[in-house]
Amino acid sequence: MPLNSTSLVFRAPNLLGQTRITSPKKFGAAPSLQTWSSWSMKKSHQKRCFGFPVVSQLKFNQNCPSFASSVMEDERNLVLTSPGPDRYSKELDVAVRAVQMACSLCQKVQESLILKTSSPVHSKHDNSPVTVADWSVQATVSWILTESFGCRNVSILAEEDVQSLSEPGSSALLADVVKTVNDCLAEAPHLGLKGPEMPLGSSDVLEAISRCNSTGGPTGRFWALDPVDGTLGFVRGDQYAVALALIEDGEVVLGVLGCPNYPMKKEWLSYHHRYHRIISKLTPTTSESWDKGCVIYARRGRGEAWMQPLHQKNKPLSWPNTAIPVRVSSIDNPALATFCEPVEKSNSSHSFTAGLAHSVGLRKEPLRVYSMVKYAAIARGDAEIFMKFARTGYKEKIWDHAAGVIIIEEAGGVVTDAGGSRLDFSKVSENWKDPIILLQHYSI
Ligand SMILES: Nc1ncnc2c1ncn2[C@@H]1O[C@H](COP(=O)(O)OS(=O)(=O)O)[C@@H](OP(=O)(O)O)[C@H]1O
């Protein structure tokens, strides 16, 4: 997620409202002073920006797959043009189901990575890690969206490409991805989705991955997907997220965050990782099982965000019945507030955030958690603030933020950059002002 800017901050205005934030030199330029009154003005500006066009201009993907959708054409048209309160409901329905599938795929791959029974971690050309899960989730979600809405109606921007998978010597890796995708798609009927009639072949899978080649833009509609956000957390057996958002005319209109290791209740977090593996072997899981992660989602303009448990293998998904509403925290005392930040020091300066936290009266230990799970934590009130100060020159990618931003906003929070501007999702990577500041709520 590149921003030329180097920082991200979620903040509660009452907590940080009068503070000058000056980032360390190596972590980018100092942002402007933000006062409470300017934040308030930004909020009213934000509200004005929330209108939707009744009929969106669609961006069609020319790269149609050979396994074209069997969904009725008139149904697709209905989905894409229907106005009113049900707007995006079909898209949300499919997106939640697809993310649920992706989460169980990831859980299996992560388990096998830990047990060392599957292909190891690979390096991308920028040396960042990538696994079978990244490609497999991208192929699966791409296939599901295309199958559900038709290839002409689906444009996807996603993190992975097929370069390494297509290289000579990658046939075993590709075979692993194809198997992982087919195993996952075989579960589609349990999730209320249609799977392929025949298992996908290598070319189908490569095509599904490479179809995610949207360049985004200020007009039209595209999906933004981070198949495994926080790959470092993933390969370390820790937190990660599957993030899917729909962006229309530069505005995020729905977001789904799958957090397979982030349990429904915060108190389960401390003993989640190691303990649940032992316990789940001793006692069969139930639908209320504590060892599951969660999926959080929201639609633009609803003023609500929802969370549901991960679905259980071989059981039908009972969504939306199992979903519960989530809301940002109402804590406005800095001494009681928790701020989130990246685990990796190389992604964000811990010393700078520590200084900033201290100067505004934050006293609690930061919640360091990989990936967009930080957005999930704030959306459901487990923490109040998120600060990220990336190094100068790092550009944020929109797939690392889109789903989280709409969930925070619909759960009652506010997300801006350091200048108080809303984040612009009309480009693939963005030079948001440094640092980005994401306000957690406006209850003051
Ligand atoms: N140098 C640098 N600076 C800032 N950010 C970077 C950097 N390198 C990568 N990334 C992006 O950070 C994503 C991981 O999430 P976080 O930034 O929250 O970091 S962390 O996982 O908690 O350590 C990570 O997401 P994934 O690539 O999907 O894992 C990257 O998009």
The ligand as an SDF file (V2000), in Angstrom:
LIG
                    3D

 31 33  0  0  0  0  0  0  0  0999 V2000
    8.3570   -0.2910    4.1850 N   0  0  0  0  0  0  0  0  0  0  0  0
    7.0550   -0.3090    4.3890 C   0  0  0  0  0  0  0  0  0  0  0  0
    6.4680    0.6890    5.0610 N   0  0  0  0  0  0  0  0  0  0  0  0
    5.1650    0.6850    5.3070 C   0  0  0  0  0  0  0  0  0  0  0  0
    4.3290   -0.3030    4.9310 N   0  0  0  0  0  0  0  0  0  0  0  0
    4.8470   -1.3310    4.2440 C   0  0  0  0  0  0  0  0  0  0  0  0
    6.2150   -1.3980    3.9560 C   0  0  0  0  0  0  0  0  0  0  0  0
    6.4520   -2.5390    3.2850 N   0  0  0  0  0  0  0  0  0  0  0  0
    5.2570   -3.1610    3.1520 C   0  0  0  0  0  0  0  0  0  0  0  0
    4.2950   -2.4220    3.7370 N   0  0  0  0  0  0  0  0  0  0  0  0
    2.8540   -2.6810    3.7730 C   0  0  0  0  0  0  0  0  0  0  0  0
    2.4490   -2.9330    5.1080 O   0  0  0  0  0  0  0  0  0  0  0  0
    1.5560   -4.0260    5.0890 C   0  0  0  0  0  0  0  0  0  0  0  0
    1.5920   -4.7060    6.4380 C   0  0  0  0  0  0  0  0  0  0  0  0
    0.8090   -3.9810    7.3730 O   0  0  0  0  0  0  0  0  0  0  0  0
    1.3960   -2.9330    8.3740 P   0  0  0  0  0  0  0  0  0  0  0  0
    1.9670   -1.7830    7.6490 O   0  0  0  0  0  0  0  0  0  0  0  0
    0.3020   -2.5640    9.2970 O   0  0  0  0  0  0  0  0  0  0  0  0
    2.6040   -3.6370    9.0950 O   0  0  0  0  0  0  0  0  0  0  0  0
    2.6860   -4.9020   10.0370 S   0  0  0  0  0  0  0  0  0  0  0  0
    2.2350   -6.0660    9.2900 O   0  0  0  0  0  0  0  0  0  0  0  0
    1.8510   -4.6720   11.2350 O   0  0  0  0  0  0  0  0  0  0  0  0
    4.0860   -4.9810   10.4620 O   0  0  0  0  0  0  0  0  0  0  0  0
    2.0420   -4.8710    3.9560 C   0  0  0  0  0  0  0  0  0  0  0  0
    0.9790   -5.6110    3.4590 O   0  0  0  0  0  0  0  0  0  0  0  0
    1.1890   -7.0190    2.6940 P   0  0  0  0  0  0  0  0  0  0  0  0
    2.2490   -6.7840    1.6440 O   0  0  0  0  0  0  0  0  0  0  0  0
   -0.1490   -7.3120    2.1140 O   0  0  0  0  0  0  0  0  0  0  0  0
    1.6010   -8.0010    3.7290 O   0  0  0  0  0  0  0  0  0  0  0  0
    2.5260   -3.8580    2.9500 C   0  0  0  0  0  0  0  0  0  0  0  0
    1.5120   -3.4890    2.0550 O   0  0  0  0  0  0  0  0  0  0  0  0
  1  2  1  0
  2  3  1  0
  2  7  2  0
  3  4  2  0
  4  5  1  0
  5  6  2  0
  6  7  1  0
  6 10  1  0
  7  8  1  0
  8  9  2  0
  9 10  1  0
 10 11  1  0
 11 12  1  0
 11 30  1  0
 12 13  1  0
 13 14  1  0
 13 24  1  0
 14 15  1  0
 15 16  1  0
 16 17  2  0
 16 18  1  0
 16 19  1  0
 19 20  1  0
 20 21  2  0
 20 22  2  0
 20 23  1  0
 24 25  1  0
 24 30  1  0
 25 26  1  0
 26 27  2  0
 26 28  1  0
 26 29  1  0
 30 31  1  0
M  END
$$$$
